[in-house]
Amino acid sequence: MTDAHTPTIPSAWRDELIIALRARDMPGARIGEVLAEVDEFCTDSGLDAPTAFGSPAAYAASLTAPAGGTRAGLRDDLRTVGRILPGFLGLMVVQACLGDDGPDLVVTAGWLAGLPVMLLATVLTVRSLGRSTATGWRAHAVPVAVIVATLAVVVALILLLTTPVVTVPDAVAFPLAALLLLGPALAGTQRARRRPTADVVSDPRADPDQVRRDNVRADVLAAWILPGFAVIGVGVTLGLNAVLDLLA
């Protein structure tokens, strides 16, 4: 991702300012302009950002609302939840198929209890992606943490609540899980290329085409987080099974 060039701004002050501006629905491009303006003023005046502008929250409050562009509203968030939720479900089904020794996937009460957890995790993932203030790999640290925590909670529910509810053949469950994982990821990739929705904090001096590429890249990475976890999970599961077979 493109990051505003702000050498005279302490990183902690800068991050607090970005958070405060994001909370006021300021677009990433405008935040980049604000950071560049602060940097330029501090360079010319010789003052540091806290001395010249006070607390980040107070300075963010003093700025007028941007003329155009706001964070996606609730309706857009719900659409994104609808796109991500199938991937969460597909990820769990893939892991369940690999972890089940029998020919069928047994859907238990734990699975049903895990569905609201996955829905909540999907909402948190959407919110964290929409409000990310970090750059590079750190921009996806919160979504990854949410996914890991969700897997842990749902697996615990499945292990604890074992009452069978319905049985589905693995030959049906596994392809369905792959469809749930790959379908939204492929659709998200195409959507990102046509109309990216990410809003990275960008340097106002940056090439607009490069900023768009950064937004597309952020959207594509977000679309493939869950399939990536599925690949890692499959690899770990197969590796553990191979080790257990050798030790048996």
C-alpha distance (Angstrom), angle and dihedral (degrees) to the residues before:
residue distance angle dihedral
M1 . . .
T2 3.73 . .
D3 3.77 113.5 .
A4 3.78 127.3 -160.5
H5 3.80 113.5 -106.6
T6 3.80 101.7 -115.5
P7 3.82 110.1 153.2
T8 3.81 95.0 154.3
I9 3.80 95.2 52.2
P10 3.83 117.0 88.3
S11 3.79 108.5 -121.0
A12 3.82 94.3 -125.8
W13 3.83 92.0 51.0
R14 3.80 90.4 45.5
D15 3.83 93.1 51.1
E16 3.80 92.2 47.9
L17 3.79 90.3 50.4
I18 3.80 92.2 50.5
I19 3.81 91.0 49.8
A20 3.81 91.1 49.4
L21 3.81 92.2 48.1
R22 3.82 92.6 46.2
A23 3.81 88.5 52.2
R24 3.82 87.0 56.7
D25 3.83 90.7 53.0
M26 3.80 94.6 -111.1
P27 3.85 112.4 163.9
G28 3.78 119.6 -116.4
A29 3.81 93.8 -114.0
R30 3.80 91.8 54.7
I31 3.82 91.1 46.6
G32 3.79 87.9 54.6
E33 3.80 89.3 53.1
V34 3.81 91.6 50.5
L35 3.82 91.1 50.6
A36 3.80 90.9 48.7
E37 3.82 90.6 49.7
V38 3.80 91.5 50.5
D39 3.79 90.8 47.1
E40 3.80 92.5 49.7
F41 3.80 93.2 48.2
C42 3.81 92.6 48.4
T43 3.80 91.7 47.9
D44 3.81 92.5 50.4
S45 3.81 96.3 42.3
G46 3.77 99.7 38.3
L47 3.81 90.8 -130.0
D48 3.77 125.1 125.4
A49 3.80 119.8 -119.5
P50 3.84 97.9 -104.9
T51 3.81 91.4 51.1
A52 3.80 94.8 45.4
F53 3.80 100.1 40.2
G54 3.80 107.0 19.6
S55 3.77 121.7 -141.2
P56 3.82 117.6 -0.7
A57 3.83 92.1 -124.1
A58 3.80 93.0 52.3
Y59 3.79 92.6 46.8
A60 3.80 91.9 48.2
A61 3.82 89.3 51.6
S62 3.80 90.9 51.4
L63 3.78 93.3 57.1
T64 3.78 119.1 92.4
A65 3.78 118.3 -118.1
P66 3.81 113.5 -89.7
A67 3.79 116.8 -98.3
G68 3.77 96.2 -126.9
G69 3.76 141.7 18.4
T70 3.77 129.2 33.4
R71 3.75 136.3 -169.5
A72 3.76 114.8 -79.3
G73 3.80 111.9 -82.6
L74 3.79 129.8 -125.6
R75 3.81 92.9 -82.6
D76 3.80 91.3 55.8
D77 3.81 90.2 46.3
L78 3.81 90.1 53.6
R79 3.80 90.6 49.6
T80 3.79 89.3 52.3
V81 3.80 90.6 48.6
G82 3.79 88.2 53.8
R83 3.80 90.1 52.7
I84 3.82 95.4 47.5
L85 3.81 101.1 40.3
P86 3.86 95.0 71.0
G87 3.79 88.3 54.7
F88 3.81 92.1 53.5
L89 3.79 89.6 50.7
G90 3.80 92.5 45.9
L91 3.80 90.9 50.5
M92 3.79 91.7 53.8
V93 3.82 93.1 46.2
V94 3.82 92.0 51.1
Q95 3.79 91.2 52.0
A96 3.79 91.7 45.0
C97 3.82 92.4 51.4
L98 3.80 91.1 51.5
G99 3.79 93.5 45.4
D100 3.81 95.0 48.2
D101 3.81 114.4 89.3
G102 3.79 94.8 -161.6
P103 3.82 129.3 78.5
D104 3.79 92.1 -108.7
L105 3.79 135.3 59.4
V106 3.79 109.4 -125.0
V107 3.79 111.4 -149.6
T108 3.80 107.2 -150.0
A109 3.79 136.5 -173.5
G110 3.79 86.5 -95.0
W111 3.78 89.8 62.5
L112 3.78 91.4 52.5
A113 3.80 91.3 47.2
G114 3.79 89.1 50.5
L115 3.81 94.2 57.5
P116 3.85 94.9 77.1
V117 3.81 88.2 46.9
M118 3.80 90.0 54.4
L119 3.79 90.7 47.9
L120 3.81 91.4 52.0
A121 3.81 90.6 46.1
T122 3.80 89.7 51.4
V123 3.80 91.1 53.5
L124 3.82 91.3 48.2
T125 3.81 90.7 48.6
V126 3.79 91.7 52.0
R127 3.79 92.2 47.5
S128 3.80 93.1 48.1
L129 3.81 92.6 48.4
G130 3.80 90.8 48.8
R131 3.79 94.0 49.4
S132 3.80 101.1 38.4
T133 3.79 112.9 144.5
A134 3.80 97.3 177.1
T135 3.78 131.0 89.1
G136 3.79 133.7 -136.9
W137 3.81 116.9 0.9
R138 3.80 91.5 -13.6
A139 3.81 89.4 68.4
H140 3.82 88.8 71.3
A141 3.81 98.4 38.0
V142 3.82 94.5 98.3
P143 3.84 95.8 46.4
V144 3.82 89.9 48.2
A145 3.82 90.7 49.6
V146 3.82 90.3 49.9
I147 3.81 91.4 51.0
V148 3.82 92.9 48.6
A149 3.81 91.8 48.4
T150 3.80 90.7 47.4
L151 3.80 92.2 52.2
A152 3.81 90.6 49.7
V153 3.82 93.8 49.7
V154 3.81 95.5 44.7
V155 3.81 92.7 46.3
A156 3.81 88.9 50.7
L157 3.81 90.5 51.3
I158 3.81 91.1 49.1
L159 3.80 91.2 50.7
L160 3.80 93.8 46.8
L161 3.83 101.1 40.0
T162 3.80 103.5 50.2
T163 3.80 102.5 158.2
P164 3.86 106.5 130.4
V165 3.79 117.1 -121.9
V166 3.83 105.0 168.8
T167 3.80 138.0 -10.5
V168 3.81 124.5 -134.5
P169 3.85 123.9 -173.9
D170 3.81 113.1 -113.7
A171 3.82 87.9 -129.3
V172 3.80 87.1 65.7
A173 3.81 100.5 32.5
F174 3.81 97.9 51.0
P175 3.86 97.5 51.9
L176 3.80 89.2 44.0
A177 3.81 90.0 52.1
A178 3.81 90.9 49.4
L179 3.81 89.4 51.1
L180 3.81 91.4 49.7
L181 3.81 90.2 51.1
L182 3.79 102.4 40.4
G183 3.80 99.8 34.8
P184 3.83 96.7 64.8
A185 3.81 91.4 39.0
L186 3.81 93.3 54.2
A187 3.80 91.6 43.3
G188 3.79 90.2 48.4
T189 3.80 91.1 51.5
Q190 3.80 92.0 52.8
R191 3.79 91.5 45.0
A192 3.81 91.4 50.2
R193 3.80 91.5 53.0
R194 3.79 92.6 49.7
R195 3.79 99.9 39.1
P196 3.82 118.7 -2.1
T197 3.79 115.5 -153.9
A198 3.81 98.0 -168.7
D199 3.79 115.7 110.8
V200 3.80 109.5 -157.0
V201 3.79 121.3 -175.2
S202 3.79 102.1 -104.8
D203 3.78 136.6 -171.9
P204 3.83 109.7 -109.2
R205 3.81 87.6 -135.2
A206 3.79 91.9 56.5
D207 3.79 122.1 111.2
P208 3.85 108.1 -96.7
D209 3.79 89.7 -135.9
Q210 3.81 89.6 55.5
V211 3.80 91.2 48.8
R212 3.80 89.4 52.2
R213 3.80 90.4 49.3
D214 3.81 89.2 51.7
N215 3.80 90.3 51.7
V216 3.82 91.5 47.7
R217 3.81 90.5 48.9
A218 3.81 91.4 50.4
D219 3.81 91.3 50.6
V220 3.82 93.3 47.1
L221 3.80 92.1 49.4
A222 3.80 90.1 50.3
A223 3.82 91.0 49.5
W224 3.82 92.5 54.2
I225 3.82 100.0 43.0
L226 3.82 93.7 97.4
P227 3.83 97.0 44.7
G228 3.80 86.7 48.1
F229 3.78 90.3 55.0
A230 3.80 89.5 48.0
V231 3.81 91.1 54.8
I232 3.80 91.0 48.5
G233 3.80 91.0 46.9
V234 3.81 92.6 49.6
G235 3.79 90.7 48.5
V236 3.80 93.3 49.4
T237 3.80 93.0 45.9
L238 3.81 94.2 48.5
G239 3.79 90.4 45.2
L240 3.80 92.7 51.5
N241 3.81 90.9 47.2
A242 3.80 90.5 51.3
V243 3.80 91.5 50.1
L244 3.82 91.8 48.5
D245 3.80 90.5 49.4
L246 3.82 90.2 52.8
L247 3.79 91.8 49.1
A248 3.81 93.7 46.5
